[in-house]
């Protein structure tokens, strides 16, 4: 077996011991220092440096209010996606467009987005 020297065996232990002794000395040195507070009842007013910008999800909820509900599958139709802020794509599946349109508007009303701006695009 190879014989290791004193520093190879105990070097790390000695360095950690010296660091621990220094930390204890600093703790003892500053433990009796009294910190002076000029005004304990002072109110600190923090002013934000930057106003947070809305996240992408907040913008999507404002511009595309039903995006989390899509794709929506109703009886005889599927609402697939938005093509712009106020137009959804509806794919009829065997029902008349007038019946499907009435069902889509009922869905809009249930979700409180039935406005004059909402439009339906057929695919």
ABEGO torsion letter per residue (X at the ends): XBBBBAAAAAAAAAAAAAAAAAAAAAAAAAAABBBBBABAABBBBBBBABBBBBBAAAAAAAABAAAAAOBBBBBGBBBABBABAABBBBBBBGBBAAAAAAAAAAAAAAAGABBAABBBBBX
